[in-house]
């Protein structure tokens, strides 16, 4: 990637309980929490989980929607989730994620093959929901 290439920096997900969502994304999905302790201590407005070195999922409390003033109508986005967020993982991490979800009885779709994404056709992919109903796709290309 060149320095002038656009990159996804973060995606904001509306969640009922940001601390619980962070624990789900850490324990079930394998992502590292960011600012969780600070959020729990009341020092930060929301926690995040790290997807990669340069990308986060921000876990925004849905109760904060009424305070969203950065753009007219921004508060109305609460409760209108994105269709889905896709995480591209190495093969071993993909398999480990599927196992962790099964261990926690998190429903997941069947595994599909060849779905198109940012790097072409994925070897395998599947979908699951987080505790707030956000749909997450997991895939690997290798």
C-alpha positions as CSV (number, residue, x, y, z in Angstrom):
1,X,0.0,0.0,0.0
2,X,1.3,3.4,-0.8
3,X,1.1,6.3,1.7
4,X,-1.6,7.9,-0.5
5,X,-3.9,4.9,-0.4
6,X,-7.1,5.4,1.5
7,X,-7.6,3.0,4.4
8,X,-10.4,2.1,6.7
9,X,-9.6,3.7,10.1
10,X,-12.6,2.6,12.2
11,X,-16.2,1.5,12.1
12,X,-18.6,2.6,14.9
13,X,-21.1,0.0,16.1
14,X,-24.0,0.9,18.3
15,X,-24.1,-1.4,21.3
16,X,-26.2,-1.5,24.5
17,X,-23.3,-2.4,26.9
18,X,-19.9,-1.3,25.5
19,X,-17.9,-3.2,28.2
20,X,-19.8,-6.4,27.5
21,X,-19.4,-5.9,23.8
22,X,-15.6,-5.4,24.3
23,X,-15.5,-8.6,26.3
24,X,-17.4,-10.5,23.5
25,X,-15.0,-9.2,20.8
26,X,-12.0,-10.1,22.9
27,X,-13.0,-13.5,24.1
28,X,-15.1,-14.8,21.2
29,X,-13.6,-12.9,18.2
30,X,-10.0,-12.5,19.5
31,X,-9.7,-8.8,19.1
32,X,-7.8,-6.7,21.7
33,X,-9.8,-4.1,23.7
34,X,-8.6,-0.5,23.6
35,X,-9.5,2.1,26.3
36,X,-11.8,-0.4,28.0
37,X,-10.5,0.3,31.5
38,X,-10.7,4.0,30.9
39,X,-14.3,3.6,29.7
40,X,-15.3,1.5,32.7
41,X,-13.7,4.2,34.9
42,X,-15.8,6.9,33.2
43,X,-12.7,8.6,31.6
44,X,-13.6,7.8,28.0
45,X,-16.9,7.9,26.2
46,X,-16.6,4.5,24.6
47,X,-14.1,1.6,24.2
48,X,-12.8,0.1,21.0
49,X,-11.3,-3.2,19.8
50,X,-8.3,-3.4,17.6
51,X,-8.9,-5.1,14.2
52,X,-5.4,-4.4,12.9
53,X,-2.5,-2.0,13.5
54,X,-4.5,0.8,11.8
55,X,-8.1,-0.1,12.2
56,X,-10.6,-0.2,15.1
57,X,-14.2,-1.1,15.8
58,X,-15.5,1.6,18.2
59,X,-18.2,0.3,20.5
60,X,-20.5,3.3,21.0
61,X,-23.2,3.1,23.7
62,X,-26.6,3.4,22.0
63,X,-27.7,5.7,24.9
64,X,-25.2,8.3,23.6
65,X,-27.2,8.7,20.4
66,X,-29.1,11.7,21.6
67,X,-25.8,13.6,22.1
68,X,-24.6,13.0,18.5
69,X,-24.4,16.5,17.1
70,X,-21.6,16.3,14.5
71,X,-24.1,16.1,11.6
72,X,-27.8,16.8,11.4
73,X,-29.6,13.6,11.9
74,X,-26.6,11.7,13.3
75,X,-28.5,10.6,16.4
76,X,-31.0,8.8,14.1
77,X,-28.4,6.3,13.1
78,X,-28.7,4.5,16.4
79,X,-30.6,1.3,15.9
80,X,-29.9,1.3,12.1
81,X,-26.9,-1.1,12.0
82,X,-24.6,-1.5,9.1
83,X,-25.4,-4.5,6.9
84,X,-22.2,-6.2,8.2
85,X,-18.6,-5.7,9.0
86,X,-16.1,-8.1,7.5
87,X,-12.9,-9.3,9.2
88,X,-10.2,-10.9,7.0
89,X,-8.1,-13.3,9.1
90,X,-5.3,-15.7,8.5
91,X,-6.5,-19.3,8.1
92,X,-5.5,-20.4,11.6
93,X,-7.2,-17.4,13.2
94,X,-10.3,-18.0,11.1
95,X,-10.5,-21.6,12.4
96,X,-9.8,-20.5,15.9
97,X,-12.6,-17.9,15.7
98,X,-15.1,-20.5,14.5
99,X,-14.1,-22.8,17.4
100,X,-14.5,-20.0,20.0
101,X,-17.9,-19.1,18.7
102,X,-19.0,-22.8,18.8
103,X,-17.7,-23.0,22.4
104,X,-19.8,-20.0,23.4
105,X,-22.9,-21.3,21.4
106,X,-22.9,-18.2,19.2
107,X,-24.9,-19.1,16.1
108,X,-23.0,-18.8,12.8
109,X,-23.9,-19.4,9.2
110,X,-22.5,-22.2,7.1
111,X,-19.1,-21.7,5.7
112,X,-19.1,-20.5,2.0
113,X,-16.4,-20.5,-0.6
114,X,-15.3,-17.9,-3.1
115,X,-17.2,-14.8,-2.0
116,X,-15.7,-11.6,-3.4
117,X,-14.0,-9.0,-1.2
118,X,-11.2,-6.4,-1.1
119,X,-8.5,-9.0,-2.1
120,X,-10.5,-11.0,-4.6
121,X,-12.3,-14.2,-3.8
122,X,-12.1,-15.6,-0.3
123,X,-11.2,-19.2,0.4
124,X,-13.8,-19.5,3.1
125,X,-16.2,-17.1,4.9
126,X,-19.1,-17.2,7.4
127,X,-21.3,-14.8,9.3
128,X,-22.3,-14.4,13.0
129,X,-24.0,-11.7,15.2
130,X,-22.5,-10.0,18.2
131,X,-24.6,-9.7,21.3
132,X,-26.1,-6.4,20.0
133,X,-27.2,-7.9,16.6
134,X,-24.4,-6.4,14.5
135,X,-23.6,-8.9,11.7
136,X,-19.9,-9.8,11.3
137,X,-18.4,-11.7,8.4
138,X,-15.2,-13.6,9.0
139,X,-13.1,-14.7,6.0
140,X,-9.6,-15.8,4.9
141,X,-7.9,-15.6,1.6
142,X,-5.0,-18.0,2.1
